[in-house]
């Protein structure tokens, strides 16, 4: 039985799993410069030592899953940043550096998840056919680099989410889906681009999705999201919320949730959430606090 199967067996038995916190904002906080229009996606090549140190700190804090620093390394984001030629290298090294952190700390059961998103900082989204091709390439690179599974992040509309899901599954790795949500005009919880969560959950029904996460969503919206999920989703659920604000693409660290984030997480765990961690703005200290309740 491999490490992924062991973890899923534990989830099936009702165990709680701690994942890491933010990687992009954490390497930024430690001095890694941004790529224009590709956020903090360049760290695997520009500052691999800092990136590896972040992964190691999360593992020391108790994280059993670390996510590669590849949220911003889609082909279209790197094209907008003028570094499309680094597409394979950034995605491969992003996974490899997370694996190297695990190996250095001799934690063989820690999973490395390949993070995939279609977010665009310019709004220049590729046609769906081009997105499908590039996601298939990205997922294959991560699989060959040794990712244990893939985590789709910031799924904010149904059409692109479905293309990303189908393309990612061609890599023959388990694929977890992470939705980013907020209230729509009617007050119903929606993906960030306006599709309702109910419709989004209906769209992925019937696909082989081992776990659904609500991620990169503000803390105050999580409970309403869980209300929807618990009525329209039968599988395991994860949460990794965010607490940060941005000026342009620059993350500002003056509004990050205090240690009471752990109290929110305790409530979500009591509601049946099994996989818990943090997104943008949530650092090593937040994960250390969560370890005490997980």
C-alpha positions in Angstrom: 0.0 0.0 0.0 1.5 3.4 -1.0 1.4 6.6 1.1 -1.6 8.0 -0.8 -3.6 4.8 -0.2 -2.7 4.8 3.5 -3.9 8.3 3.9 -7.2 7.6 2.1 -7.7 4.6 4.3 -7.3 6.8 7.3 -9.8 9.4 5.9 -12.2 6.5 5.2 -11.9 5.6 8.9 -12.8 9.1 10.0 -9.3 10.4 10.8 -8.4 14.1 10.5 -5.5 15.1 8.2 -3.5 18.3 8.6 -2.2 19.9 5.4 0.1 22.9 4.9 -0.6 26.6 4.9 0.2 29.2 2.2 3.3 28.6 0.1 3.1 31.5 -2.3 2.5 34.2 0.3 4.9 32.6 2.7 7.8 32.6 0.2 6.9 36.2 -0.6 7.0 37.1 3.1 10.5 35.6 3.2 11.7 37.8 0.3 11.0 35.9 -2.9 10.2 38.4 -5.7 7.1 38.1 -7.8 6.8 37.4 -11.5 4.6 40.0 -13.2 1.3 38.3 -14.0 2.4 35.0 -12.5 2.5 36.0 -8.8 4.9 33.9 -6.8 5.3 31.1 -9.3 9.0 31.6 -10.0 10.3 30.6 -6.6 11.2 27.0 -7.6 13.9 28.3 -9.9 14.8 31.7 -8.5 14.9 30.8 -4.7 14.7 27.0 -4.4 16.3 27.1 -0.9 13.6 29.4 0.5 10.9 27.3 -1.1 12.3 24.1 0.3 12.6 25.7 3.8 8.9 26.6 3.7 7.9 23.1 2.9 10.2 21.7 5.6 8.7 24.2 8.2 5.2 23.0 7.4 6.2 19.3 7.7 7.9 20.1 11.1 4.6 21.8 12.1 2.8 18.6 11.4 1.5 18.9 7.9 0.9 15.5 6.3 0.3 17.0 2.8 2.4 19.7 1.2 1.3 21.4 -2.0 3.8 22.2 -4.7 4.4 25.9 -5.4 2.7 25.6 -8.8 -0.6 27.5 -8.4 0.8 30.2 -10.7 2.6 28.1 -13.2 -0.1 27.4 -15.8 1.1 27.9 -19.3 -1.1 30.9 -19.9 0.1 32.6 -16.7 3.7 32.1 -17.5 3.1 33.3 -21.1 1.6 36.5 -19.6 4.7 36.8 -17.4 7.0 36.4 -20.5 8.5 33.2 -19.2 6.5 30.5 -20.9 9.8 28.7 -21.8 10.1 27.8 -18.0 6.7 26.0 -18.0 8.2 22.5 -17.7 11.0 23.5 -15.4 8.9 25.4 -12.9 6.2 22.6 -12.7 8.8 19.8 -12.4 11.0 21.6 -9.9 7.9 22.7 -7.9 7.1 19.1 -7.2 10.7 17.9 -6.8 11.5 20.5 -4.2 8.5 19.5 -2.1 9.7 15.8 -2.4 13.2 16.9 -1.4 11.8 18.5 1.7 10.1 15.3 2.6 13.2 13.2 2.0 15.5 15.6 3.9 13.2 15.4 7.0 12.8 11.6 6.6 9.1 11.8 6.5 8.2 9.2 3.9 4.5 9.2 4.6 4.1 12.9 3.8 2.2 13.4 0.5 3.3 15.8 -2.1 0.3 17.2 -4.0 0.7 18.9 -7.4 -1.2 22.2 -7.3 -3.0 23.1 -10.5 -5.1 26.2 -11.2 -6.3 28.1 -14.3 -6.3 31.5 -12.6 -5.2 34.5 -14.7 -3.9 37.7 -13.3 -4.5 39.5 -16.6 -7.9 38.0 -17.5 -6.4 36.6 -20.7 -7.9 33.1 -20.4 -7.0 30.7 -23.2 -9.8 29.0 -25.2 -11.1 25.8 -23.5 -9.4 23.6 -26.0 -6.0 25.2 -25.4 -6.6 25.1 -21.6 -7.3 21.4 -21.8 -4.0 20.7 -23.7 -1.9 22.8 -21.3 -3.4 21.2 -18.2 -2.8 17.7 -19.6 0.8 18.7 -20.1 1.1 20.2 -16.6 -0.5 17.2 -14.9 1.8 14.8 -16.8 4.9 16.8 -15.8 3.8 16.6 -12.1 3.1 12.9 -12.3 6.5 12.2 -13.8 8.2 14.4 -11.2 6.7 12.2 -8.4 3.5 13.9 -7.2 1.3 11.6 -5.1 -1.9 13.3 -6.3 -3.1 16.5 -7.8 -5.1 19.3 -6.1 -7.1 21.6 -8.3 -7.1 25.1 -6.7 -9.3 28.1 -7.1 -11.9 26.6 -9.3 -14.1 29.7 -9.8 -16.4 28.7 -12.7 -17.9 25.5 -13.9 -16.7 25.4 -17.6 -13.0 25.8 -16.8 -13.3 23.6 -13.7 -14.6 20.7 -15.8 -12.0 21.1 -18.5 -9.3 21.3 -15.8 -10.7 18.2 -14.0 -10.9 16.1 -17.1 -7.5 17.1 -18.3 -5.8 16.5 -14.9 -7.3 13.0 -14.7 -5.4 12.0 -17.8 -2.3 11.9 -15.7 -3.7 8.8 -13.9 -3.3 10.3 -10.5 -6.0 10.9 -7.9 -7.4 14.5 -8.4 -8.9 16.5 -5.5 -11.0 19.5 -6.4 -10.8 22.9 -4.5 -13.5 25.5 -5.0 -13.2 29.2 -4.1 -16.5 30.7 -3.1 -18.4 33.8 -2.0 -22.0 34.9 -1.7 -23.7 35.7 -5.0 -26.2 38.6 -5.6 -29.0 36.5 -4.2 -27.0 35.6 -1.1 -26.6 32.0 -2.3 -23.0 30.6 -2.1 -21.4 30.7 -5.5 -18.0 30.0 -7.1 -16.2 33.4 -7.4 -17.3 33.9 -11.0 -21.0 33.5 -10.1 -22.0 29.9 -10.8 -23.8 28.5 -7.8 -22.1 25.9 -5.6 -25.2 23.7 -6.1 -24.7 23.7 -9.8 -20.9 23.2 -9.5 -21.4 20.2 -7.2 -23.9 18.7 -9.7 -21.4 19.2 -12.5 -18.7 17.0 -10.8 -21.1 14.4 -9.6 -20.2 11.1 -11.2 -16.6 11.9 -11.6 -14.0 10.0 -9.6 -13.2 12.8 -7.0 -11.8 11.4 -3.7 -12.1 14.7 -1.9 -13.7 18.2 -2.3 -12.1 21.2 -0.6 -13.4 24.7 0.0 -10.2 26.7 -0.3 -9.0 30.3 -0.9 -12.3 31.4 0.6 -12.7 33.9 3.4 -13.2 32.5 6.9 -16.6 34.1 7.3 -18.0 32.2 4.3 -16.8 28.7 5.1 -19.8 27.7 7.3 -22.3 28.7 4.6 -20.3 26.7 2.1 -20.3 23.7 4.3 -24.1 24.0 4.6 -24.3 23.5 0.8 -21.7 20.8 0.7 -23.3 18.8 3.4 -26.6 18.7 1.4 -25.1 18.1 -2.0 -21.8 16.1 -1.6 -21.4 12.6 -0.2 -17.6 12.3 -0.1 -14.8 13.6 2.3 -14.4 17.4 2.7 -11.4 19.6 3.2 -11.1 23.3 4.1 -8.2 25.7 3.7 -9.4 29.2 4.1 -7.4 32.4 3.4 -6.9 35.6 5.3 -5.0 38.3 3.5 -5.5 41.4 1.4 -3.8 42.5 -1.8 -2.7 45.8 -3.3 -2.5 44.9 -6.9 -0.7 41.5 -6.9 1.2 42.3 -3.7 0.1 40.5 -0.6 -0.2 42.7 2.5 0.2 40.9 5.8 -1.6 43.3 8.1 -5.0 41.5 8.2 -3.9 37.9 8.7 -6.2 36.0 11.0 -5.0 35.7 14.5 -4.6 32.3 16.3 -8.4 32.2 16.5 -8.3 30.6 13.1 -7.7 27.4 14.9 -11.0 28.0 16.8 -12.9 28.3 13.4 -11.1 25.2 12.2 -12.2 23.3 15.3 -15.8 24.1 14.5 -15.4 23.0 10.9 -13.8 19.7 12.1 -16.8 19.2 14.4 -19.0 19.6 11.4 -17.2 16.7 9.7 -14.4 18.3 7.8 -11.5 15.9 7.7 -8.7 17.7 5.9 -7.7 21.1 7.2 -5.0 23.7 6.6 -4.6 27.2 5.4 -4.3 29.3 2.2 -3.0 32.8 1.5 -1.8 34.5 4.6 -1.9 31.5 6.7 1.7 30.6 7.8 3.6 28.1 9.8 2.3 29.4 13.1 -1.3 28.8 12.0 -0.5 25.2 11.1 1.3 24.6 14.4 -1.9 25.8 16.2 -4.0 23.5 14.1 -1.8 20.6 15.0 -3.0 20.8 18.6 -6.7 20.2 17.6 -6.1 17.8 14.7 
